Amino acid sequence: MWDRIKYKFEKFPARMAVAGKIVELGLRVGEKGKIYCGDVEISDVALARAADVDRRAVRATVDVILSDEDLKSIFGNLWPAGAFLKNVAGDLGFGVVEIEAEAGSPGIVAQATYLISQEKISIRQAHAGDPELEEHPRLTIITEKPVKGELINQFLKIPGVKRVSIY
């Protein structure tokens, strides 16, 4: 997906920044060129500030998206994934396991969740960063209660895992 998006915007850094911010936040470009987070309309100025570009770059990006059927389909169907609980997990009594791994290593989610399930701990949320959008993508798993630190060594044995943090 990202290769198709980059191809259309790579010669225009400001438009690329806008397209990246739209994807990062799960914003949607509506039929009439309005930008939405779920069903909440986002102003061009607000998105421009977030992408650190001029508001005209937002409008130009939206115009390109609406004039291309592939981009229109992609950007017209994005949706935010919901509240990410990582920063409030401690306040809620939850645990967090963060795993940094080599991009494209298969089975990391399956093996990590298996290790957690062996401890009889439920998973409340899992979020995997996209290696095409993030320099250091992480798998973040929010658990119903904190996971024991002793599991770090078991997580590190999973092929492709570079680093693990448990808190």
N, C-alpha and C positions, 0 to 999 in steps of 0.2 A: 504494500500500500504506500509506504513512505517514498519508495522510488518513483511511483507515479506522481505523487504530490511534488517531490523535489524537482522533477523534470520540468514542471510548469512554472516553478517559481525561482529556480536557482540563479537566474540572471538578475533577480530583484531581491536583494537582501531584506528590505523592509517587508515586502510581501511574504517572503519565506518566514520571517519572524512572526507575522500575523497568523499564517497557516499553522505554524508550529504551536503557537499559543492556543489556537482553536482546538487542535487535536489534543494537546496536553490537558486542557480543561474539559474536554468532551462537549464543546459548544456545537451548536447546530446552526447551519445557514438555511433559513427558510426560503420558500418560493419567491417572496417579494424582497429578498435581500436583507431581511432583518436577522439579527444574530440572537440566539437563545441559549440559555442554560436551563435545560428542562423546558418549562413553559414560561420562564422569566426572560423578558427581553433585556439584552445587554446593549448599552449605547456604544457607538463607534469610538467615542472619546475614552470611555472606560477601557475598552479593549486596546486602544492605541497606547494608553498609559501602561497597561500591563505588558504589552509587547515592546515598549520603549520605542515607539515609532510615531510618526505624524498621523492624525486621524484620516488623512486622504489615502494613506497606505492601506488602511482597513477597507475603505470603500473600493479601492482598486483591486484588492484581493478578492472581495466578495463579487465584484464584476467578473473577474476571471473564473471564479468558481461557478457562477451561474451560466456562463457562456460555454462551459465544457460539461458534456453529459456525464463523463466518468467522475469528475470532481464534484459535480452537483449531486450525484448519487452518494458519494462518500460523505461529503460535508452535510448533506441534507438528512443523513441518518445517524449521525453521532448523537450520543446521549451521555450525560454525566453518570459515573458509576456509583455515586452516593457518597456519604460521609466516610472519610478515611479515619479510623479510630486510633491510629498510632500515637498521636500526641496527647490523647486523653485516656489511653489504656490504663495507666497507673491510677488515675482518678476514679476509674470504674472498677478497679480491682482485677483488671485483665493483665495478661502477660504479653510480651512482644518477642518474637524471634525474627531477626533480620539476617538474611543470607545473601551474600554477594557471590555470584558465580560467573563462570565463563558463559558468554552468550551462546545460545544454541545447544547447550548441554541438555540432553533429554533425561526425564525422570526425576529431576530435582524436587519438583512439587510433590510428586507421589511418594518419594522416599522420606522427605521431610515430614509430611503429614502422617506417614506411617509411624515414624519415631514418636511423634506427639501422641498419636492414638494408643500406642503401646503403654503410655503413661496414664491412660484413661482420662485424658484432658480433651475437652471439646474445643473445636476451632470456631471462633466467632466471625473471622474475616480473613481473607487472604488476598494479597495484592502483589502482582508481579509487574515490575517495571519493564517497559519495552526497550530492548537493546538498541533499536533504531532511533529512539527519542532521548535516551538517557546515556550519559557517558559511563556511569557505573550503575547498571540496573540492579535492583534488589528485589528479592522475594521477601515480603513482610507478612508474617502470620500473627494474627491477634488471637490469643487463647483465653479461655474462660477464667484461667488462673495462671499465675506465673509458672514457667517451665524451669525445672532444676538446671542450674549451671553445669552440672555434670554431663549433660547431654551435648555440650559443645563439641566434645571429641567425636561423638557419633555423627553429628551433622557434618563435621569436617571430613569424615570418611566417605561421604557421598561424592562420587566422581563429578568433577567440575566445580565443586564448592571452593571458594577462595577464602572467605571470611564469614564468621558467624558472631552475632551479638545477641545476647539474651538479657532482657530486662523486664 
